[in-house]
Amino acid sequence: MKMNVLKSTVIVFAMMIAISANAQKATKWSEVVIQTNGTCQSCKDRIENGIAYEKGVKDVSYDLATSKVKIIYDDKKTSPETLRAAINKLGFTADVSTPASETKSCGTTEKKHSSCSGDHNHQH
């Protein structure tokens, strides 16, 4: 009787390991790079923090020099289109065709970025 219980326990344990291994392999991480128009550290923080909480996002990094957002995501939980929409919802454009060097900057006086929704003032 004890032997049957032991066999059953070993079989259940082996099945749990196999299921766990398959679940880990099932996640396929994809990467998308999206051109946007944030120009300062505040924009960078807003984009990175906002996108980090989107469903399926593993990692997000924004390069101020190029105005590009690199996002690692689970393609079963989100898509590039959804991520672009999330960037738009934060008040920024996604996949801007204008080179980063031509985007509007804050200058030396307090201004609102054209990319930000009205609550984003800051001084440079």
KOLRO-676459 format. One record per residue (C-alpha): residue number from 0; residue in one letter; x, y, z. Coordinates in pm, whole numbers, plus 50000, padded with zeros to 5 digits. Example, Ala and Ser with C-alpha at 12.3 -4.5 7.8 and 13.67 -1.06 7.14 Angstrom:
+-----+-----+-------+-------+-------+
|   n | res |     X |     Y |     Z |
+-----+-----+-------+-------+-------+
|   0 |   A | 51230 | 49550 | 50780 |
|   1 |   S | 51367 | 49894 | 50714 |
+-----+-----+-------+-------+-------+
end
This chain:
+-----+-----+-------+-------+-------+
|   n | res |     X |     Y |     Z |
+-----+-----+-------+-------+-------+
|   0 |   M | 50000 | 50000 | 50000 |
|   1 |   K | 50279 | 50244 | 50088 |
|   2 |   M | 50452 | 50157 | 49761 |
|   3 |   N | 50140 | 50256 | 49559 |
|   4 |   V | 50120 | 50589 | 49741 |
|   5 |   L | 50490 | 50650 | 49678 |
|   6 |   K | 50453 | 50565 | 49308 |
|   7 |   S | 50152 | 50792 | 49277 |
|   8 |   T | 50337 | 51076 | 49448 |
|   9 |   V | 50639 | 51035 | 49220 |
|  10 |   I | 50416 | 51030 | 48910 |
|  11 |   V | 50226 | 51342 | 49018 |
|  12 |   F | 50553 | 51519 | 49098 |
|  13 |   A | 50699 | 51427 | 48758 |
|  14 |   M | 50386 | 51553 | 48583 |
|  15 |   M | 50405 | 51883 | 48771 |
|  16 |   I | 50767 | 51931 | 48663 |
|  17 |   A | 50680 | 51855 | 48301 |
|  18 |   I | 50387 | 52098 | 48303 |
|  19 |   S | 50601 | 52368 | 48463 |
|  20 |   A | 50879 | 52321 | 48206 |
|  21 |   N | 50628 | 52348 | 47919 |
|  22 |   A | 50474 | 52662 | 48067 |
|  23 |   Q | 50814 | 52829 | 48087 |
|  24 |   K | 50892 | 52740 | 47725 |
|  25 |   A | 50551 | 52868 | 47611 |
|  26 |   T | 50636 | 53235 | 47669 |
|  27 |   K | 50775 | 53381 | 47351 |
|  28 |   W | 50931 | 53721 | 47412 |
|  29 |   S | 50921 | 53962 | 47122 |
|  30 |   E | 51079 | 54303 | 47078 |
|  31 |   V | 50950 | 54620 | 46918 |
|  32 |   V | 51121 | 54955 | 46882 |
|  33 |   I | 50884 | 55251 | 46855 |
|  34 |   Q | 50987 | 55601 | 46751 |
|  35 |   T | 50820 | 55866 | 46965 |
|  36 |   N | 50863 | 56233 | 47050 |
|  37 |   G | 50951 | 56270 | 47419 |
|  38 |   T | 51249 | 56501 | 47465 |
|  39 |   C | 51339 | 56513 | 47834 |
|  40 |   Q | 51391 | 56298 | 48143 |
|  41 |   S | 51034 | 56358 | 48256 |
|  42 |   C | 50907 | 56227 | 47920 |
|  43 |   K | 51137 | 55925 | 47950 |
|  44 |   D | 51011 | 55846 | 48301 |
|  45 |   R | 50647 | 55888 | 48197 |
|  46 |   I | 50684 | 55655 | 47898 |
|  47 |   E | 50889 | 55388 | 48079 |
|  48 |   N | 50665 | 55386 | 48386 |
|  49 |   G | 50344 | 55390 | 48184 |
|  50 |   I | 50440 | 55111 | 47945 |
|  51 |   A | 50598 | 54894 | 48217 |
|  52 |   Y | 50251 | 54829 | 48359 |
|  53 |   E | 50093 | 54725 | 48031 |
|  54 |   K | 49986 | 54362 | 48023 |
|  55 |   G | 50255 | 54134 | 47880 |
|  56 |   V | 50544 | 54382 | 47900 |
|  57 |   K | 50866 | 54234 | 48038 |
|  58 |   D | 51100 | 54530 | 47986 |
|  59 |   V | 51089 | 54884 | 47848 |
|  60 |   S | 51368 | 55131 | 47790 |
|  61 |   Y | 51358 | 55475 | 47633 |
|  62 |   D | 51662 | 55628 | 47464 |
|  63 |   L | 51642 | 56007 | 47486 |
|  64 |   A | 51913 | 56055 | 47222 |
|  65 |   T | 51712 | 55874 | 46954 |
|  66 |   S | 51358 | 55911 | 47099 |
|  67 |   K | 51309 | 55537 | 47058 |
|  68 |   V | 51128 | 55308 | 47299 |
|  69 |   K | 51248 | 54946 | 47307 |
|  70 |   I | 50986 | 54710 | 47450 |
|  71 |   I | 51024 | 54338 | 47526 |
|  72 |   Y | 50679 | 54179 | 47546 |
|  73 |   D | 50486 | 53851 | 47543 |
|  74 |   D | 50325 | 53831 | 47200 |
|  75 |   K | 50041 | 53620 | 47343 |
|  76 |   K | 49937 | 53901 | 47580 |
|  77 |   T | 49992 | 54218 | 47376 |
|  78 |   S | 50093 | 54346 | 47035 |
|  79 |   P | 50293 | 54632 | 46884 |
|  80 |   E | 49964 | 54803 | 46793 |
|  81 |   T | 49844 | 54787 | 47154 |
|  82 |   L | 50178 | 54921 | 47278 |
|  83 |   R | 50166 | 55209 | 47026 |
|  84 |   A | 49814 | 55291 | 47147 |
|  85 |   A | 49941 | 55291 | 47507 |
|  86 |   I | 50214 | 55540 | 47415 |
|  87 |   N | 49951 | 55759 | 47245 |
|  88 |   K | 49733 | 55737 | 47556 |
|  89 |   L | 50026 | 55873 | 47760 |
|  90 |   G | 50021 | 56180 | 47534 |
|  91 |   F | 50303 | 56094 | 47295 |
|  92 |   T | 50311 | 55998 | 46930 |
|  93 |   A | 50420 | 55651 | 46823 |
|  94 |   D | 50624 | 55579 | 46508 |
|  95 |   V | 50689 | 55943 | 46429 |
|  96 |   S | 50841 | 55982 | 46082 |
|  97 |   T | 51019 | 56307 | 46176 |
|  98 |   P | 51378 | 56248 | 46290 |
|  99 |   A | 51438 | 56302 | 46662 |
| 100 |   S | 51662 | 56602 | 46589 |
| 101 |   E | 51362 | 56785 | 46442 |
| 102 |   T | 51122 | 56729 | 46731 |
| 103 |   K | 51032 | 57024 | 46949 |
| 104 |   S | 51235 | 57061 | 47266 |
| 105 |   C | 51156 | 57254 | 47580 |
| 106 |   G | 51411 | 57526 | 47514 |
| 107 |   T | 51520 | 57736 | 47812 |
| 108 |   T | 51183 | 57857 | 47931 |
| 109 |   E | 50892 | 57667 | 48077 |
| 110 |   K | 50680 | 57520 | 47798 |
| 111 |   K | 50447 | 57230 | 47745 |
| 112 |   H | 50577 | 56960 | 47513 |
| 113 |   S | 50353 | 56921 | 47214 |
| 114 |   S | 50378 | 56548 | 47284 |
| 115 |   C | 50239 | 56567 | 47635 |
| 116 |   S | 49884 | 56587 | 47755 |
| 117 |   G | 49828 | 56924 | 47923 |
| 118 |   D | 49951 | 56830 | 48274 |
| 119 |   H | 50319 | 56800 | 48181 |
| 120 |   N | 50503 | 57126 | 48250 |
| 121 |   H | 50866 | 57146 | 48344 |
| 122 |   Q | 51165 | 57377 | 48336 |
| 123 |   H | 51496 | 57303 | 48164 |
+-----+-----+-------+-------+-------+
end
